[in-house]
Amino acid sequence: MKNQTLKILMISLIAISMFLVGCSSKTNDNAKDVKDSGKDSASTKDTLVYGRGGDSTSLDPITTTEGETFKVTENIFETLLQYGDQDTTINAGLAEEWEASADGLTYTFKLRQGVKFHDGTDFNADAVVFNFERWMNGDADKFPYYTMFGGYKGEEGHVIKEVKAVDESTVQFVLTRPQAPFLKNIAMSPFGMASPTAVEKWGDDFRSNPVGTGPFKFVEWKQNDTITLEKNADYWLEGFPKLNKVIFRVIPENTARLNALVIGEIDVMDGLNNSDEAAVKGDDKLQVIERPSMNVGYIGLTTTRKPFDNKLVRQAINYAIDKQAIIDAFYGGKALAAVNPMPPSIEGYNEAIEPYPFDLEKAKALLKEAGMEKGFEIDLWAMPVARPYMPEAQKVAEVIQDSLSKIGVTANIQSVDWATYLDKAAKGEFDAFMLGWTGDNGDPDNFLYTLLDKDSIGSNNYSQYSSDPLHDVLIDAQTETEQTKRNELYKKAQEIIHEDAPWVPLVHSTPLLAAAKDVANYLPHPTGSEALTKVEFK
């Protein structure tokens, strides 16, 4: 076993070396220019270059649902409450204290005083009211994540009746009904506080001119290349941030990103292929970092498009996918086969549900029952970028394509740039598509309601799945404040989803990152985005 491990390690190292020789000089020179431009002196290292697979789609976090935005905006904006460094416990943020009324309808927040936005204006209760009024008066096209609060102002499901400034440092939320995950929702990245002055100045262009209160200030965005942030010298937390500058650099290919790390052009990379883990561990100048797992990768089946408007067809696709083969081939053992739309680490997970086994004959029988025994042709859309739940999407798509061919389904693999991919998926324009989700707050509501409730069509419910029985259960679960009762409701919800099969849940992964050995205090968060406030070089 030891010799075999050494052999695998040497092969991986040789593969990386060969890639270095074959890399274009343009890629290397560009990355070197970014790295060198961030150095203030030869002796002091205070600029972190973060390599990632795709660009942000916006720098106003409420206007999108994708993680590449939150990676950046987590460092520019701050929320009233924040999660623990590596968990989803609720902690003080821009609000130092908070309390809820006994009936769960009123939340009062005491705000941190003396905090300034990056433009020098004051953060206060009026700013909080401005942000929430802005969001609640929008719609799913403008502010998709606000559906976490049950819709928008004037809509039946909207849970926030009023947000009011009691005084300069006290803000109060009055709800129409209790919402159990309210505090966890408040702490989510999309609800970062923006400068009212800057929002009014820039209008829709605030997406590329962000102004928050966070540890870093926005400097520049070169589309599909780099986003540069600099230290907020007036940050309220004394002694932080440690870094002077952060540069987020887009390098689409995982292997090219690893190459850039090996030769020192970047300091941290996400999307490390599991097959490259041994090589990184064998390099004494590098380190592997594991992100705590709280995700799901899935195939979405758009239920408003034929033939996936037929439940039998959707169930057949579930039987036709060999999840374990995908895990064995691409995840290096660091993934679980998914049964439900949420991971087992989330409270309320239904362990009693039996997975759809890999059974081609059963899949064919269901297609025959649906009147489609001759098969059909579809487009299968594969993500163009590496994601934490699926670092090699294009290769996984080829495995899925092969499996479907065995039941008479011709799947034509398609792709498009990341921003367009998300837009088209949200509008229900794909037959079948590969996507995933990294939980925002550790609550089952953030998986089941956010991804599969009818209220979320147009935001995160890309499969356009609508079920009144599911909706009723999920609203009951939101309103119920006793956790054991909530858990039973979420288990029932998972039974409904399993039967209706709007997805093929594929995997729950443990995402891997790699970094230079001198990067210290980098604490990856299970939500997929973390503030780099405490990161430094040792």
Kinemage of the C-alpha trace (Angstrom):
@kinemage 1
@onewidth
@group {chain A} dominant
@subgroup {mainchain}
@vectorlist {calphas} color= white
{ca met a 1} P 0.000 0.000 0.000
{ca lys a 2} L 2.826 2.394 0.880
{ca asn a 3} L 4.604 1.802 -2.452
{ca gln a 4} L 1.349 2.247 -4.308
{ca thr a 5} L 0.725 5.582 -2.542
{ca leu a 6} L 4.251 6.769 -3.418
{ca lys a 7} L 3.726 5.764 -7.029
{ca ile a 8} L 0.449 7.736 -7.212
{ca leu a 9} L 2.135 10.727 -5.607
{ca met a 10} L 5.017 10.681 -8.114
{ca ile a 11} L 2.618 10.410 -11.049
{ca ser a 12} L 0.652 13.407 -9.752
{ca leu a 13} L 3.830 15.467 -9.302
{ca ile a 14} L 5.041 14.588 -12.812
{ca ala a 15} L 1.630 15.583 -14.224
{ca ile a 16} L 1.839 18.984 -12.554
{ca ser a 17} L 5.417 19.467 -13.801
{ca met a 18} L 4.389 18.635 -17.350
{ca phe a 19} L 1.535 21.104 -17.119
{ca leu a 20} L 3.944 23.829 -15.990
{ca val a 21} L 6.047 23.298 -19.108
{ca gly a 22} L 3.005 23.462 -21.354
{ca cys a 23} L 1.386 26.533 -19.761
{ca ser a 24} L 1.142 29.598 -21.963
{ca ser a 25} L 3.461 32.482 -21.101
{ca lys a 26} L 0.515 34.879 -21.246
{ca thr a 27} L -1.262 33.173 -18.332
{ca asn a 28} L 1.898 33.121 -16.238
{ca asp a 29} L 2.845 36.720 -17.048
{ca asn a 30} L -0.634 38.025 -16.235
{ca ala a 31} L -0.727 36.290 -12.888
{ca lys a 32} L 2.805 37.467 -12.090
{ca asp a 33} L 1.833 41.071 -12.867
{ca val a 34} L -1.115 40.847 -10.440
{ca lys a 35} L 1.049 39.335 -7.717
{ca asp a 36} L 3.884 41.817 -8.115
{ca ser a 37} L 1.540 44.813 -8.257
{ca gly a 38} L 0.253 43.946 -4.784
{ca lys a 39} L 3.645 44.007 -3.071
{ca asp a 40} L 4.441 47.141 -1.118
{ca ser a 41} L 8.017 46.015 -0.487
{ca ala a 42} L 10.228 43.018 -1.066
{ca ser a 43} L 10.387 42.223 2.645
{ca thr a 44} L 6.721 42.605 3.662
{ca lys a 45} L 4.041 40.280 2.378
{ca asp a 46} L 0.627 41.797 2.998
{ca thr a 47} L -1.311 41.114 -0.229
{ca leu a 48} L -3.294 37.910 -0.603
{ca val a 49} L -4.080 36.699 -4.131
{ca tyr a 50} L -7.038 34.312 -4.151
{ca gly a 51} L -7.455 32.124 -7.242
{ca arg a 52} L -10.985 31.035 -8.101
{ca gly a 53} L -12.791 29.411 -11.002
{ca gly a 54} L -15.293 32.089 -11.980
{ca asp a 55} L -15.970 35.796 -11.710
{ca ser a 56} L -18.612 37.402 -9.516
{ca thr a 57} L -21.868 38.262 -11.254
{ca ser a 58} L -22.436 41.319 -9.029
{ca leu a 59} L -20.835 43.074 -6.069
{ca asp a 60} L -24.195 43.986 -4.556
{ca pro a 61} L -24.881 40.715 -2.726
{ca ile a 62} L -28.672 41.052 -2.579
{ca thr a 63} L -28.899 41.056 -6.406
{ca thr a 64} L -27.655 37.505 -6.949
{ca thr a 65} L -27.650 34.001 -5.487
{ca glu a 66} L -24.227 32.757 -6.570
{ca gly a 67} L -21.257 32.035 -4.364
{ca glu a 68} L -18.561 33.820 -6.365
{ca thr a 69} L -20.235 37.097 -5.448
{ca phe a 70} L -20.377 36.258 -1.754
{ca lys a 71} L -16.685 35.281 -1.660
{ca val a 72} L -15.916 38.931 -2.340
{ca thr a 73} L -18.814 40.774 -0.735
{ca glu a 74} L -18.358 38.971 2.586
{ca asn a 75} L -15.277 41.165 2.919
{ca ile a 76} L -16.949 44.443 1.895
{ca phe a 77} L -20.321 44.244 3.646
{ca glu a 78} L -21.389 43.177 7.117
{ca thr a 79} L -24.679 41.896 8.473
{ca leu a 80} L -26.524 42.697 11.692
{ca leu a 81} L -25.591 39.277 13.040
{ca gln a 82} L -22.815 36.986 11.903
{ca tyr a 83} L -21.992 33.299 12.114
{ca gly a 84} L -19.176 31.708 14.056
{ca asp a 85} L -15.778 31.467 12.360
{ca gln a 86} L -16.483 27.922 11.158
{ca asp a 87} L -20.115 27.212 12.010
{ca thr a 88} L -23.570 28.784 11.767
{ca thr a 89} L -24.009 29.769 15.407
{ca ile a 90} L -25.396 33.290 15.791
{ca asn a 91} L -23.000 35.971 17.017
{ca ala a 92} L -22.906 39.746 17.278
{ca gly a 93} L -22.198 41.629 14.066
{ca leu a 94} L -23.234 45.194 13.362
{ca ala a 95} L -25.773 44.566 16.126
{ca glu a 96} L -24.172 44.012 19.530
{ca glu a 97} L -27.336 42.847 21.301
{ca trp a 98} L -30.753 41.546 20.274
{ca glu a 99} L -33.899 40.175 21.832
{ca ala a 100} L -37.137 38.608 20.656
{ca ser a 101} L -40.592 39.039 22.129
{ca ala a 102} L -42.271 36.027 23.722
{ca asp a 103} L -44.661 35.661 20.794
{ca gly a 104} L -41.812 35.701 18.237
{ca leu a 105} L -43.254 38.700 16.404
{ca thr a 106} L -40.880 41.477 17.462
{ca tyr a 107} L -37.069 41.563 17.275
{ca thr a 108} L -35.100 44.473 18.691
{ca phe a 109} L -31.441 45.068 17.785
{ca lys a 110} L -28.988 47.380 19.567
{ca leu a 111} L -26.487 48.533 16.976
{ca arg a 112} L -22.744 48.927 17.292
{ca gln a 113} L -21.987 52.644 17.615
{ca gly a 114} L -19.307 54.645 15.843
{ca val a 115} L -19.267 52.419 12.726
{ca lys a 116} L -18.745 54.167 9.387
{ca phe a 117} L -19.446 53.073 5.841
{ca his a 118} L -16.456 53.158 3.498
{ca asp a 119} L -17.657 56.483 2.102
{ca gly a 120} L -17.438 58.067 5.556
{ca thr a 121} L -21.196 58.156 6.231
{ca asp a 122} L -22.667 56.792 9.461
{ca phe a 123} L -24.023 53.315 9.965
{ca asn a 124} L -27.136 53.654 12.135
{ca ala a 125} L -30.757 52.520 12.530
{ca asp a 126} L -31.889 54.649 9.588
{ca ala a 127} L -29.396 52.829 7.365
{ca val a 128} L -30.841 49.469 8.426
{ca val a 129} L -34.379 50.660 7.668
{ca phe a 130} L -33.223 51.982 4.281
{ca asn a 131} L -31.686 48.638 3.279
{ca phe a 132} L -34.695 46.534 4.248
{ca glu a 133} L -37.158 48.969 2.670
{ca arg a 134} L -35.124 48.822 -0.520
{ca trp a 135} L -35.217 45.034 -0.596
{ca met a 136} L -38.815 44.491 0.450
{ca asn a 137} L -40.069 46.940 -2.190
{ca gly a 138} L -38.275 44.993 -4.935
{ca asp a 139} L -39.002 41.661 -6.550
{ca ala a 140} L -37.330 38.323 -7.278
{ca asp a 141} L -35.634 39.676 -10.398
{ca lys a 142} L -33.926 42.491 -8.509
{ca phe a 143} L -33.371 40.938 -5.083
{ca pro a 144} L -33.849 37.154 -5.357
{ca tyr a 145} L -32.620 36.231 -1.888
{ca tyr a 146} L -35.185 38.391 -0.135
{ca thr a 147} L -37.638 35.526 -0.703
{ca met a 148} L -36.099 34.129 2.515
{ca phe a 149} L -38.569 36.457 4.238
{ca gly a 150} L -41.572 34.966 2.457
{ca gly a 151} L -41.858 37.355 -0.462
{ca tyr a 152} L -42.031 41.111 -0.860
{ca lys a 153} L -44.016 44.006 0.566
{ca gly a 154} L -47.696 43.617 -0.189
{ca glu a 155} L -47.430 39.887 -0.914
{ca glu a 156} L -49.365 37.438 1.226
{ca gly a 157} L -46.360 35.455 2.455
{ca his a 158} L -44.142 38.393 3.421
{ca val a 159} L -43.222 38.002 7.098
{ca ile a 160} L -41.788 41.469 7.814
{ca lys a 161} L -44.620 43.846 8.634
{ca glu a 162} L -42.413 46.803 9.570
{ca val a 163} L -38.807 47.835 10.186
{ca lys a 164} L -38.466 50.966 12.293
{ca ala a 165} L -35.708 53.044 13.851
{ca val a 166} L -36.496 53.367 17.570
{ca asp a 167} L -33.508 55.672 17.991
{ca glu a 168} L -30.150 56.147 16.282
{ca ser a 169} L -28.737 52.856 17.572
{ca thr a 170} L -31.893 50.750 17.978
{ca val a 171} L -33.871 49.104 15.197
{ca gln a 172} L -36.981 46.973 15.536
{ca phe a 173} L -38.507 44.361 13.232
{ca val a 174} L -42.212 43.547 13.548
{ca leu a 175} L -43.320 40.306 11.854
{ca thr a 176} L -46.711 39.188 10.568
{ca arg a 177} L -46.065 35.659 11.846
{ca pro a 178} L -43.229 33.914 13.663
{ca gln a 179} L -40.353 32.798 11.447
{ca ala a 180} L -38.142 30.295 13.235
{ca pro a 181} L -35.007 30.884 11.107
{ca phe a 182} L -35.371 34.707 11.229
{ca leu a 183} L -32.100 35.379 13.075
{ca lys a 184} L -30.167 32.930 10.911
{ca asn a 185} L -31.607 34.594 7.814
{ca ile a 186} L -30.554 38.031 9.065
{ca ala a 187} L -26.942 36.813 9.261
{ca met a 188} L -26.829 35.642 5.624
{ca ser a 189} L -24.351 37.266 3.227
{ca pro a 190} L -27.011 38.785 0.907
{ca phe a 191} L -28.288 40.958 3.738
{ca gly a 192} L -25.103 42.980 4.154
{ca met a 193} L -25.655 46.620 5.026
{ca ala a 194} L -24.992 49.013 2.133
{ca ser a 195} L -24.374 52.739 2.367
{ca pro a 196} L -27.697 54.497 1.585
{ca thr a 197} L -25.740 57.438 0.177
{ca ala a 198} L -23.835 55.185 -2.228
{ca val a 199} L -26.952 53.257 -3.288
{ca glu a 200} L -28.742 56.515 -4.117
{ca lys a 201} L -25.673 57.842 -5.927
{ca trp a 202} L -25.004 54.785 -8.096
{ca gly a 203} L -28.463 53.291 -8.587
{ca asp a 204} L -28.219 50.041 -10.569
{ca asp a 205} L -24.461 50.630 -10.951
{ca phe a 206} L -24.059 49.980 -7.225
{ca arg a 207} L -23.513 46.379 -8.399
{ca ser a 208} L -20.025 47.446 -9.492
{ca asn a 209} L -19.447 50.219 -6.937
{ca pro a 210} L -20.064 48.528 -3.578
{ca val a 211} L -19.811 50.445 -0.301
{ca gly a 212} L -20.207 48.650 3.018
{ca thr a 213} L -18.718 48.697 6.523
{ca gly a 214} L -16.515 45.604 6.198
{ca pro a 215} L -12.812 44.993 6.771
{ca phe a 216} L -11.923 45.715 3.135
{ca lys a 217} L -12.910 48.458 0.690
{ca phe a 218} L -13.563 48.014 -3.008
{ca val a 219} L -10.860 49.323 -5.356
{ca glu a 220} L -11.295 47.860 -8.848
{ca trp a 221} L -13.086 45.196 -10.867
{ca lys a 222} L -11.584 43.945 -14.130
{ca gln a 223} L -14.322 41.714 -15.509
{ca asn a 224} L -13.387 38.022 -15.733
{ca asp a 225} L -9.923 38.831 -14.418
{ca thr a 226} L -9.465 40.444 -11.002
{ca ile a 227} L -11.306 42.187 -8.184
{ca thr a 228} L -9.087 44.226 -5.885
{ca leu a 229} L -9.911 45.202 -2.306
{ca glu a 230} L -7.836 47.225 0.114
{ca lys a 231} L -7.699 47.429 3.893
{ca asn a 232} L -10.361 49.520 5.617
{ca ala a 233} L -8.066 51.573 7.855
{ca asp a 234} L -11.069 52.782 9.872
{ca tyr a 235} L -12.485 49.324 10.537
{ca trp a 236} L -14.289 49.154 13.886
{ca leu a 237} L -12.480 45.989 15.054
{ca glu a 238} L -9.152 47.239 16.378
{ca gly a 239} L -6.057 45.605 14.903
{ca phe a 240} L -7.866 44.130 11.889
{ca pro a 241} L -7.744 43.299 9.083
{ca lys a 242} L -4.199 41.958 8.997
{ca leu a 243} L -3.817 42.138 5.219
{ca asn a 244} L -3.304 45.374 3.307
{ca lys a 245} L -4.840 44.149 0.070
{ca val a 246} L -6.811 41.189 -1.333
{ca ile a 247} L -6.939 40.341 -5.035
{ca phe a 248} L -9.489 37.801 -6.288
{ca arg a 249} L -8.188 36.364 -9.560
{ca val a 250} L -10.201 34.308 -12.059
{ca ile a 251} L -8.413 31.214 -13.375
{ca pro a 252} L -11.126 28.936 -14.808
{ca glu a 253} L -9.248 25.632 -15.015
{ca asn a 254} L -8.579 23.837 -11.719
{ca thr a 255} L -5.244 22.530 -12.960
{ca ala a 256} L -4.137 25.943 -14.187
{ca arg a 257} L -5.098 27.386 -10.822
{ca leu a 258} L -2.989 24.787 -9.053
{ca asn a 259} L -0.120 25.596 -11.407
{ca ala a 260} L -0.392 29.274 -10.433
{ca leu a 261} L -0.227 28.293 -6.768
{ca val a 262} L 2.769 26.012 -7.242
{ca ile a 263} L 4.831 28.745 -8.897
{ca gly a 264} L 3.765 31.425 -6.421
{ca glu a 265} L 1.448 33.552 -8.549
{ca ile a 266} L -1.451 33.116 -6.122
{ca asp a 267} L -1.599 32.352 -2.400
{ca val a 268} L -4.906 30.475 -2.058
{ca met a 269} L -7.025 28.496 -4.510
{ca asp a 270} L -10.439 26.930 -4.288
{ca gly a 271} L -11.655 23.989 -6.347
{ca leu a 272} L -8.707 21.670 -5.750
{ca asn a 273} L -9.334 18.438 -7.629
{ca asn a 274} L -9.431 15.476 -5.267
{ca ser a 275} L -6.990 13.729 -7.590
{ca asp a 276} L -4.430 16.490 -6.882
{ca glu a 277} L -4.656 16.334 -3.092
{ca ala a 278} L -1.727 13.932 -2.662
{ca ala a 279} L 0.536 16.080 -4.840
{ca val a 280} L -0.243 19.196 -2.805
{ca lys a 281} L 0.371 17.377 0.470
{ca gly a 282} L 3.705 16.200 -0.928
{ca asp a 283} L 4.873 19.774 -1.559
{ca asp a 284} L 6.419 21.284 1.579
{ca lys a 285} L 5.569 24.800 0.323
{ca leu a 286} L 1.831 24.106 0.141
{ca gln a 287} L -1.039 23.072 2.401
{ca val a 288} L -4.465 21.476 1.840
{ca ile a 289} L -7.454 23.095 3.543
{ca glu a 290} L -10.789 21.303 3.933
{ca arg a 291} L -13.995 23.296 3.961
{ca pro a 292} L -16.610 21.985 6.434
{ca ser a 293} L -19.270 20.233 4.365
{ca met a 294} L -22.762 21.735 4.102
{ca asn a 295} L -23.757 21.311 0.483
{ca val a 296} L -25.508 19.304 -2.194
{ca gly a 297} L -24.713 18.807 -5.867
{ca tyr a 298} L -27.663 17.807 -8.029
{ca ile a 299} L -29.195 17.391 -11.476
{ca gly a 300} L -32.227 19.643 -11.790
{ca leu a 301} L -35.118 18.448 -13.946
{ca thr a 302} L -37.211 21.403 -15.103
{ca thr a 303} L -40.716 20.294 -14.231
{ca thr a 304} L -42.404 22.785 -16.571
{ca arg a 305} L -40.676 21.338 -19.654
{ca lys a 306} L -41.491 18.070 -21.375
{ca pro a 307} L -40.741 15.303 -20.671
{ca phe a 308} L -39.919 16.287 -17.088
{ca asp a 309} L -43.453 17.451 -16.403
{ca asn a 310} L -44.087 13.713 -15.892
{ca lys a 311} L -43.139 12.407 -12.432
{ca leu a 312} L -42.494 8.896 -13.778
{ca val a 313} L -39.845 10.236 -16.154
{ca arg a 314} L -38.165 12.139 -13.336
{ca gln a 315} L -38.133 9.027 -11.186
{ca ala a 316} L -36.655 7.035 -14.073
{ca ile a 317} L -33.752 9.481 -14.345
{ca asn a 318} L -33.101 9.010 -10.628
{ca tyr a 319} L -32.796 5.241 -11.114
{ca ala a 320} L -30.468 5.695 -14.095
{ca ile a 321} L -27.619 7.588 -12.372
{ca asp a 322} L -24.811 5.673 -10.683
{ca lys a 323} L -23.900 8.146 -7.938
{ca gln a 324} L -21.270 5.957 -6.328
{ca ala a 325} L -19.382 5.605 -9.604
{ca ile a 326} L -19.280 9.407 -9.877
{ca ile a 327} L -17.984 9.707 -6.307
{ca asp a 328} L -15.341 7.039 -6.850
{ca ala a 329} L -14.138 8.668 -10.060
{ca phe a 330} L -14.083 12.347 -9.085
{ca tyr a 331} L -14.259 12.855 -5.328
{ca gly a 332} L -11.470 10.721 -3.919
{ca gly a 333} L -13.759 9.342 -1.239
{ca lys a 334} L -14.557 12.821 0.099
{ca ala a 335} L -18.249 12.837 -0.734
{ca leu a 336} L -21.449 11.068 0.248
{ca ala a 337} L -24.090 9.883 -2.191
{ca ala a 338} L -27.039 12.250 -1.763
{ca val a 339} L -30.499 10.909 -0.970
{ca asn a 340} L -32.277 14.122 0.009
{ca pro a 341} L -31.903 17.763 -1.093
{ca met a 342} L -30.152 18.652 2.171
{ca pro a 343} L -27.066 17.091 3.777
{ca pro a 344} L -27.209 14.763 6.808
{ca ser a 345} L -25.395 17.379 8.899
{ca ile a 346} L -28.528 19.583 8.903
{ca glu a 347} L -31.033 19.067 11.711
{ca gly a 348} L -34.283 17.559 10.471
{ca tyr a 349} L -32.622 15.277 7.918
{ca asn a 350} L -34.808 12.255 7.113
{ca glu a 351} L -32.665 9.137 7.473
{ca ala a 352} L -35.638 6.827 6.900
{ca ile a 353} L -35.967 7.673 3.199
{ca glu a 354} L -34.659 4.907 0.975
{ca pro a 355} L -32.455 6.145 -1.880
{ca tyr a 356} L -33.269 5.486 -5.505
{ca pro a 357} L -30.867 2.623 -6.269
{ca phe a 358} L -28.898 2.461 -9.512
{ca asp a 359} L -31.272 0.239 -11.501
{ca leu a 360} L -31.380 0.611 -15.279
{ca glu a 361} L -34.145 -1.961 -15.721
{ca lys a 362} L -36.388 -0.126 -13.260
{ca ala a 363} L -35.637 3.124 -15.103
{ca lys a 364} L -36.660 1.546 -18.420
{ca ala a 365} L -39.853 0.156 -16.879
{ca leu a 366} L -40.849 3.605 -15.613
{ca leu a 367} L -40.214 5.166 -19.029
{ca lys a 368} L -42.401 2.475 -20.573
{ca glu a 369} L -45.146 3.219 -18.046
{ca ala a 370} L -44.856 6.887 -18.991
{ca gly a 371} L -45.287 5.986 -22.671
{ca met a 372} L -41.678 6.834 -23.504
{ca glu a 373} L -40.141 3.395 -23.920
{ca lys a 374} L -38.458 4.553 -27.140
{ca gly a 375} L -36.553 7.175 -25.187
{ca phe a 376} L -36.150 10.865 -25.955
{ca glu a 377} L -33.551 13.562 -26.528
{ca ile a 378} L -32.706 16.390 -24.120
{ca asp a 379} L -30.070 19.015 -23.473
{ca leu a 380} L -28.010 18.411 -20.345
{ca trp a 381} L -26.419 21.646 -19.153
{ca ala a 382} L -23.095 21.400 -17.361
{ca met a 383} L -21.589 24.168 -15.246
{ca pro a 384} L -18.687 25.989 -16.915
{ca val a 385} L -16.872 26.584 -13.614
{ca ala a 386} L -15.632 24.449 -10.745
{ca arg a 387} L -17.972 24.540 -7.764
{ca pro a 388} L -17.343 23.291 -4.204
{ca tyr a 389} L -19.915 20.524 -4.614
{ca met a 390} L -18.676 19.599 -8.107
{ca pro a 391} L -15.063 20.469 -8.995
{ca glu a 392} L -15.156 18.686 -12.381
{ca ala a 393} L -18.667 19.283 -13.729
{ca gln a 394} L -17.909 18.708 -17.412
{ca lys a 395} L -16.436 15.260 -16.727
{ca val a 396} L -19.332 14.317 -14.449
{ca ala a 397} L -21.713 15.361 -17.243
{ca glu a 398} L -20.063 12.859 -19.573
{ca val a 399} L -20.644 10.041 -17.066
{ca ile a 400} L -24.294 11.057 -16.718
{ca gln a 401} L -24.636 11.247 -20.496
{ca asp a 402} L -23.339 7.690 -20.804
{ca ser a 403} L -25.704 6.384 -18.105
{ca leu a 404} L -28.742 7.979 -19.713
{ca ser a 405} L -27.845 6.530 -23.102
{ca lys a 406} L -28.360 3.057 -21.590
{ca ile a 407} L -32.059 3.765 -21.048
{ca gly a 408} L -32.564 5.337 -24.470
{ca val a 409} L -32.156 8.964 -23.420
{ca thr a 410} L -29.874 11.062 -25.621
{ca ala a 411} L -28.381 13.867 -23.533
{ca asn a 412} L -26.601 16.590 -25.486
{ca ile a 413} L -24.122 18.302 -23.163
{ca gln a 414} L -24.355 22.083 -23.315
{ca ser a 415} L -22.701 24.923 -21.439
{ca val a 416} L -22.429 28.699 -21.431
{ca asp a 417} L -20.685 31.332 -19.329
{ca trp a 418} L -21.502 31.259 -15.606
{ca ala a 419} L -23.652 34.405 -15.369
{ca thr a 420} L -25.754 33.368 -18.373
{ca tyr a 421} L -25.980 29.809 -17.038
{ca leu a 422} L -27.537 30.995 -13.773
{ca asp a 423} L -29.863 33.413 -15.533
{ca lys a 424} L -31.200 30.826 -17.950
{ca ala a 425} L -31.571 28.217 -15.207
{ca ala a 426} L -33.545 30.650 -13.045
{ca lys a 427} L -35.899 31.316 -15.963
{ca gly a 428} L -36.532 27.594 -16.526
{ca glu a 429} L -34.878 27.509 -19.953
{ca phe a 430} L -32.941 24.251 -19.445
{ca asp a 431} L -34.255 20.688 -19.799
{ca ala a 432} L -31.875 19.138 -17.296
{ca phe a 433} L -29.008 20.958 -15.634
{ca met a 434} L -26.238 20.424 -13.122
{ca leu a 435} L -26.090 22.710 -10.145
{ca gly a 436} L -25.701 22.626 -6.404
{ca trp a 437} L -26.085 24.557 -3.226
{ca thr a 438} L -23.908 25.448 -0.290
{ca gly a 439} L -26.088 26.214 2.715
{ca asp a 440} L -26.310 29.818 3.848
{ca asn a 441} L -27.323 29.446 7.459
{ca gly a 442} L -27.388 25.821 8.621
{ca asp a 443} L -31.192 25.643 8.774
{ca pro a 444} L -33.271 23.090 6.803
{ca asp a 445} L -35.463 25.952 5.600
{ca asn a 446} L -32.482 27.270 3.633
{ca phe a 447} L -32.377 24.059 1.592
{ca leu a 448} L -35.985 22.936 1.255
{ca tyr a 449} L -37.900 26.229 1.144
{ca thr a 450} L -35.161 28.166 -0.641
{ca leu a 451} L -34.536 25.585 -3.343
{ca leu a 452} L -37.833 23.791 -3.870
{ca asp a 453} L -40.792 25.811 -2.594
{ca lys a 454} L -43.104 27.463 -5.102
{ca asp a 455} L -42.347 30.847 -3.482
{ca ser a 456} L -38.740 30.446 -4.658
{ca ile a 457} L -39.518 30.007 -8.360
{ca gly a 458} L -37.662 32.815 -10.095
{ca ser a 459} L -34.937 32.910 -7.470
{ca asn a 460} L -33.349 29.623 -6.353
{ca asn a 461} L -35.987 27.070 -7.390
{ca tyr a 462} L -34.437 26.431 -10.798
{ca ser a 463} L -36.421 23.258 -11.462
{ca gln a 464} L -39.646 25.358 -11.360
{ca tyr a 465} L -41.107 22.732 -9.039
{ca ser a 466} L -44.432 23.685 -7.452
{ca ser a 467} L -46.237 21.609 -4.838
{ca asp a 468} L -49.047 22.962 -2.662
{ca pro a 469} L -48.725 20.126 -0.092
{ca leu a 470} L -44.995 20.823 0.201
{ca his a 471} L -45.608 24.567 0.529
{ca asp a 472} L -48.074 24.058 3.372
{ca val a 473} L -45.626 21.872 5.279
{ca leu a 474} L -42.721 24.278 4.783
{ca ile a 475} L -44.706 27.313 5.936
{ca asp a 476} L -45.827 25.362 9.006
{ca ala a 477} L -42.178 24.497 9.673
{ca gln a 478} L -41.143 28.145 9.393
{ca thr a 479} L -43.858 29.229 11.807
{ca glu a 480} L -43.237 26.458 14.351
{ca thr a 481} L -40.679 27.559 16.946
{ca glu a 482} L -40.195 24.213 18.740
{ca gln a 483} L -37.299 22.523 16.968
{ca thr a 484} L -38.402 18.905 17.469
{ca lys a 485} L -41.749 19.682 15.816
{ca arg a 486} L -39.984 21.577 13.034
{ca asn a 487} L -37.777 18.540 12.408
{ca glu a 488} L -40.796 16.275 11.936
{ca leu a 489} L -42.281 18.705 9.434
{ca tyr a 490} L -39.035 18.848 7.461
{ca lys a 491} L -38.877 15.050 7.394
{ca lys a 492} L -42.372 15.021 5.901
{ca ala a 493} L -41.290 17.614 3.342
{ca gln a 494} L -38.394 15.413 2.251
{ca glu a 495} L -40.810 12.514 1.690
{ca ile a 496} L -42.901 14.661 -0.661
{ca ile a 497} L -39.811 15.820 -2.565
{ca his a 498} L -38.423 12.289 -2.842
{ca glu a 499} L -41.654 11.030 -4.370
{ca asp a 500} L -42.034 13.944 -6.804
{ca ala a 501} L -38.337 13.769 -7.811
{ca pro a 502} L -37.719 17.287 -9.209
{ca trp a 503} L -33.994 16.604 -8.784
{ca val a 504} L -31.489 13.839 -8.903
{ca pro a 505} L -29.549 14.601 -5.694
{ca leu a 506} L -25.980 13.531 -6.454
{ca val a 507} L -23.434 14.270 -3.743
{ca his a 508} L -22.588 16.015 -0.500
{ca ser a 509} L -18.916 16.889 -0.852
{ca thr a 510} L -16.064 17.986 1.379
{ca pro a 511} L -14.613 20.823 -0.740
{ca leu a 512} L -10.840 21.154 -0.901
{ca leu a 513} L -8.747 24.295 -1.104
{ca ala a 514} L -4.986 24.665 -1.306
{ca ala a 515} L -2.752 27.462 -0.089
{ca ala a 516} L 0.843 28.481 0.272
{ca lys a 517} L 2.363 27.214 3.511
{ca asp a 518} L 2.841 30.743 4.856
{ca val a 519} L -0.892 31.593 4.754
{ca ala a 520} L -2.148 31.599 8.343
{ca asn a 521} L -5.530 31.913 10.050
{ca tyr a 522} L -7.503 31.106 6.924
{ca leu a 523} L -10.716 29.616 8.342
{ca pro a 524} L -12.957 28.186 5.604
{ca his a 525} L -16.652 28.475 6.407
{ca pro a 526} L -19.309 25.846 5.640
{ca thr a 527} L -21.390 28.512 3.853
{ca gly a 528} L -18.681 28.736 1.185
{ca ser a 529} L -17.664 32.343 1.847
{ca glu a 530} L -15.598 33.785 4.653
{ca ala a 531} L -14.291 37.169 5.666
{ca leu a 532} L -10.496 37.320 5.388
{ca thr a 533} L -10.271 39.650 8.386
{ca lys a 534} L -7.901 37.460 10.396
{ca val a 535} L -5.781 36.057 7.558
{ca glu a 536} L -2.084 36.903 7.566
{ca phe a 537} L 1.256 35.566 6.383
{ca lys a 538} L 3.540 33.891 8.890
